[in-house]
Amino acid sequence: MAKKKILLVCNAGMSTSLLVTKMQKAAEKDNIDVDISATASADINNKISDGDPNVMMLGPQVRYMQKDLAAKYDFPVEVINMQDYGMMNGENVLQAALKIINKEDN
């Protein structure tokens, strides 16, 4: 099975970088093989040129972009739960992303 790709997006890519680290730790702990990366909202196109993610997760501060991004790309674009984002809860955000990916796969 191909490695699942999760892309996190926020204004500058800084806060989501910390969340990526926490998600990777959670994935390692649960033996889940995923590729998680973060990017600034202005840099999405460059990041996607590396290959489409299975899901794009938006930081709450860029939730206004969801509709346009969902219309532009053919993979799910979801907003990260505000509480999980604020608490930097990598486990919950990882599980939310995997749930979206699994729903797409079925």
C-alpha positions as CSV (number, residue, x, y, z in Angstrom):
1,M,0.0,0.0,0.0
2,A,1.3,3.4,-0.9
3,K,2.4,5.8,1.9
4,K,-0.4,8.2,2.7
5,K,0.4,11.9,2.3
6,I,-1.0,14.6,4.6
7,L,-0.3,18.3,3.9
8,L,-0.9,20.9,6.6
9,V,-1.4,24.5,5.6
10,C,-1.3,27.7,7.6
11,N,-0.4,31.4,7.0
12,A,3.4,31.1,7.3
13,G,3.9,27.3,7.8
14,M,5.4,27.8,11.2
15,S,2.7,26.7,13.6
16,T,1.8,23.7,11.4
17,S,5.5,22.7,11.4
18,L,5.3,22.0,15.1
19,L,2.1,20.1,14.6
20,V,3.8,18.0,11.9
21,T,6.4,16.9,14.4
22,K,3.8,15.9,16.9
23,M,1.8,14.1,14.3
24,Q,4.9,12.2,13.1
25,K,5.6,11.1,16.7
26,A,2.0,9.9,17.1
27,A,2.3,8.0,13.7
28,E,5.5,6.4,14.8
29,K,4.0,5.4,18.2
30,D,1.0,3.8,16.4
31,N,3.2,2.3,13.6
32,I,1.4,4.3,10.9
33,D,3.4,4.9,7.7
34,V,2.5,8.4,6.6
35,D,4.3,11.4,5.0
36,I,3.3,14.6,6.8
37,S,4.4,18.0,5.7
38,A,3.5,21.6,6.2
39,T,3.5,24.6,4.0
40,A,2.6,28.3,3.9
41,S,-0.7,29.1,2.2
42,A,1.2,31.1,-0.4
43,D,3.3,28.1,-1.3
44,I,0.7,25.4,-1.8
45,N,1.1,25.1,-5.5
46,N,4.9,24.5,-5.2
47,K,4.3,21.9,-2.5
48,I,1.7,20.1,-4.6
49,S,3.9,19.9,-7.6
50,D,5.8,17.2,-5.6
51,G,2.6,15.1,-5.9
52,D,-0.9,15.3,-4.6
53,P,-1.5,14.6,-0.9
54,N,-4.3,12.3,0.2
55,V,-5.7,15.1,2.3
56,M,-5.0,18.8,2.9
57,M,-5.6,20.0,6.4
58,L,-6.0,23.8,6.9
59,G,-5.0,25.6,10.1
60,P,-8.1,27.4,11.5
61,Q,-6.6,30.8,10.6
62,V,-6.8,29.9,6.8
63,R,-10.2,28.2,7.0
64,Y,-11.6,30.8,4.6
65,M,-9.5,29.2,1.8
66,Q,-11.3,25.8,2.1
67,K,-14.0,26.3,-0.5
68,D,-11.6,27.7,-3.2
69,L,-9.0,25.0,-2.5
70,A,-11.6,22.2,-2.5
71,A,-12.8,23.4,-5.9
72,K,-9.3,23.6,-7.3
73,Y,-8.0,20.2,-6.2
74,D,-9.4,16.7,-6.4
75,F,-8.4,15.6,-2.9
76,P,-10.2,16.4,0.4
77,V,-9.5,19.8,1.9
78,E,-10.5,20.0,5.6
79,V,-10.0,22.5,8.5
80,I,-8.2,21.2,11.5
81,N,-10.2,21.2,14.7
82,M,-9.6,24.5,16.5
83,Q,-9.1,22.9,19.9
84,D,-6.7,20.2,18.6
85,Y,-4.8,22.9,16.7
86,G,-4.5,25.2,19.7
87,M,-3.4,22.3,21.9
88,M,-1.0,21.0,19.1
89,N,-2.7,17.6,19.6
90,G,-0.8,15.6,16.9
91,E,-2.6,12.4,17.7
92,N,-6.1,13.8,17.2
93,V,-5.2,15.7,14.0
94,L,-3.5,12.6,12.6
95,Q,-6.5,10.4,13.4
96,A,-8.8,13.0,11.8
97,A,-6.7,13.1,8.6
98,L,-6.6,9.3,8.5
99,K,-10.3,9.1,8.9
100,I,-10.8,11.4,5.9
101,I,-8.3,9.4,3.8
102,N,-9.9,6.1,4.7
103,K,-13.3,7.5,3.7
104,E,-11.9,8.5,0.4
105,D,-10.4,5.1,-0.2
106,N,-13.7,3.3,0.3
